[in-house]
Amino acid sequence: MNTDTSATARTDGGTANSKTNPSDDRDRSGRDVRTLINYAALAVLVLFALVTAVQLYTAVGGVIDRWVAPDYRIFFRAAFNLVVLLLCVGGISLQLRRLD
């Protein structure tokens, strides 16, 4: 047990303040760039997801128009809109819980 603590004491070089090490600044800026790239990739993916969701929504509307009798289209559209609304409310509440 004592050898582990003495080994870690030797590896840090005896410096208590790691901010004086210039390589830490380079590592931090590298992490900042990677974080920005990850956020940019996330933004692009969210944009694609939004475009795809709109296209899916309109495609389902077309399927309802084609396959459902005109007398029942309003009920199918209402049911579909309700499902989409409930999924959105569930996602919003999940995100609010994560932020809290």
Disulfide bonds with the S-S distance in Angstrom:
none
